[in-house]
């Protein structure tokens, strides 16, 4: 399954990364440990990119 890292906006295979974190009942995948650590430090800075836009 292809996913996008919410920190660096890079497309990658979710099965290829050990970096995952649940936040507000949503599982996020990260392509590097650095991205995961940045997310853990300030999750609200990155989750807005992942929310659906309501029209």
C-alpha positions in Angstrom: 0.0 0.0 0.0 1.4 3.4 -1.0 1.2 6.2 1.6 2.4 9.7 2.0 4.6 10.8 4.9 2.8 13.7 6.6 6.1 15.4 7.4 8.1 15.4 4.2 5.2 14.6 1.8 7.1 11.7 0.2 5.2 8.7 -1.4 6.5 5.3 -0.2 5.4 1.7 0.5 3.9 1.4 4.0 5.1 -2.2 4.3 8.7 -1.0 3.9 8.8 1.2 7.0 9.0 0.4 10.7 8.1 4.0 11.6 4.4 4.2 12.5 2.5 6.3 15.1 -1.1 6.5 16.1 -2.5 9.9 16.8 -6.2 10.5 17.6 -7.0 7.0 16.5 -5.4 7.5 13.0 -2.3 5.5 12.1 0.4 7.6 10.4 3.4 6.1 8.5 6.7 7.8 8.2 9.5 7.1 5.7 12.3 8.0 8.2 12.9 8.1 11.9 13.6 11.8 11.6 10.1 12.4 10.2 8.5 10.4 13.0 10.3 12.3 15.7 9.3 15.6 14.1 5.7 14.5 14.1 5.9 13.3 17.7 7.3 16.7 18.8 4.5 18.7 17.0 1.7 16.4 15.7 -0.8 19.2 15.2 1.6 20.9 12.8 1.3 18.0 10.4 -2.1 16.4 10.8 -3.9 19.2 9.0 -2.4 18.0 5.8 -4.0 14.6 6.2 -7.6 15.7 7.0 -10.2 15.7 4.3 -11.4 19.0 3.1 -15.1 19.5 3.6 -17.0 21.2 0.8 
